[in-house]
Amino acid sequence: MYNPRLIGSVNEYGTIKLTAHEAIAKNDFVTIVSDGDAECTDTGDPIFGIALEAADAADDIITVARIQPGMQFLMDNDNDATTFAATHVGGRFDITGATGEMIVDTSTVAQVGGGAETGQLFCIEYNPKGWGMDSDTSIGVFEVAEIQGLGAN
C-alpha cells in the first residue's frame, strides 16, 4: 500500500484549493513552497496537508485537507534497514518515496523522550485491524508530528 490514507481525526479539519508546483498523486502529503504552490512533501520537511485529488502537472488546482493535530493516517513501512515492529509505537519517523509512493522510512525511527526528537510522523498503532490488511505487519497508524505553519518542527 503506497501513500497515506486519512482514517480519522479528533478535530474538524478544513480544505483549501492550492496550485500544484508539480504532479501530485491523490493522498500525497504536500508542503507549501515559497511561491505559495503545493509540492510533494520531501523527507524531513514539515507537512501542510494531504492531497484529496491528483494534479497531473504543475499549475493544476487541487483540493488539500489541512493537517490538524490528531489526524490519523494508515501507512505502509519500507522495512528496508529496520523492520517495523510493535516496539516502534511511540517512535517518530520520516517519510520516503516520490509522488504516489510515499511510505514510512523505518530506518529513521527515533523514540520520544530525550527532547531532541525528529521525524515527520508519530506512530500510534502497529498492525491495526479492520482495514482489510490484518495480516500485513508493515502497516501502522501515524499522526503528523511536524505540521507546516504550526511551529511543530
HUBEL-V51623 format. One record per residue. N is the residue number from 1. PHI is phi as a letter, one per 30 degrees, with the letter a starting at -180 (NA if undefined). PSI is psi in degrees with one decimal (none if undefined). BURIAL is + if it has 9 or more other C-alpha atoms within 8 Angstrom, else -. Layout:
# HUBEL-V51623
n,phi,psi,burial
N,PHI,PSI,BURIAL
N,PHI,PSI,BURIAL
This chain:
# HUBEL-V51623
n,phi,psi,burial
1,NA,119.8,-
2,c,154.1,+
3,i,146.9,+
4,d,154.2,+
5,b,119.7,-
6,d,118.3,-
7,c,-7.1,-
8,l,164.0,-
9,a,136.2,+
10,d,-13.4,-
11,b,157.6,-
12,d,151.4,-
13,b,153.6,+
14,c,171.2,-
15,b,158.7,-
16,b,146.0,-
17,c,129.6,-
18,b,153.5,+
19,d,132.3,+
20,d,137.9,+
21,d,-16.5,+
22,a,179.0,+
23,d,135.9,+
24,b,132.9,+
25,d,153.6,+
26,e,136.4,+
27,i,7.9,+
28,d,142.4,+
29,d,142.0,+
30,b,153.3,+
31,b,144.3,+
32,d,129.0,+
33,c,177.8,-
34,e,-25.2,-
35,d,4.2,-
36,i,-1.4,-
37,d,162.5,+
38,c,137.4,+
39,b,162.4,+
40,e,134.8,+
41,d,131.5,+
42,d,160.8,-
43,e,127.3,-
44,i,-13.1,-
45,d,148.7,+
46,d,152.3,+
47,c,124.4,+
48,d,-44.2,+
49,a,-172.1,+
50,b,131.6,+
51,d,125.9,+
52,c,-6.9,+
53,a,163.5,+
54,d,152.4,+
55,c,121.7,+
56,d,-25.7,+
57,a,171.9,+
58,e,148.1,+
59,i,-3.9,-
60,d,148.5,+
61,c,129.2,+
62,b,158.8,+
63,c,131.6,+
64,b,132.8,+
65,d,124.3,+
66,d,128.2,+
67,d,134.1,+
68,b,148.9,+
69,e,137.7,-
70,j,-5.0,+
71,d,138.9,+
72,c,134.2,+
73,b,132.9,+
74,d,126.0,+
75,b,151.6,+
76,c,157.6,+
77,c,150.5,+
78,d,-27.3,+
79,h,26.6,+
80,d,-64.8,-
81,c,-24.4,-
82,b,132.9,-
83,d,127.8,+
84,e,132.8,+
85,b,165.9,+
86,e,-27.7,-
87,d,-10.2,-
88,d,-8.7,+
89,d,129.4,+
90,j,-4.1,+
91,c,160.2,+
92,c,144.8,+
93,b,159.3,+
94,c,162.6,+
95,c,163.8,+
96,b,160.0,+
97,j,155.0,-
98,d,-175.6,-
99,e,134.1,+
100,i,-2.3,+
101,b,28.5,-
102,d,128.6,+
103,b,173.0,+
104,d,133.7,+
105,d,98.7,+
106,d,-22.6,+
107,d,-8.5,-
108,c,7.9,+
109,e,134.9,+
110,b,120.8,+
111,d,140.5,+
112,d,143.3,+
113,k,-15.4,-
114,c,-6.8,-
115,j,-13.8,-
116,c,32.7,-
117,d,143.6,+
118,b,167.3,-
119,k,133.7,+
120,d,-28.7,+
121,b,152.6,+
122,b,121.5,+
123,d,126.1,+
124,c,-11.9,+
125,a,140.1,+
126,c,135.2,+
127,h,58.7,+
128,d,148.0,+
129,c,153.7,-
130,j,7.9,-
131,c,11.4,-
132,i,8.7,-
133,b,38.0,-
134,e,-31.7,+
135,c,-1.1,-
136,c,99.7,-
137,d,6.6,+
138,c,0.0,+
139,c,140.2,+
140,b,169.8,+
141,c,131.9,+
142,b,152.7,+
143,c,153.7,+
144,d,123.4,+
145,c,-26.4,+
146,c,94.0,+
147,c,122.6,+
148,d,129.5,+
149,j,-8.8,-
150,c,-0.6,-
151,i,18.8,-
152,c,51.0,-
153,c,none,-
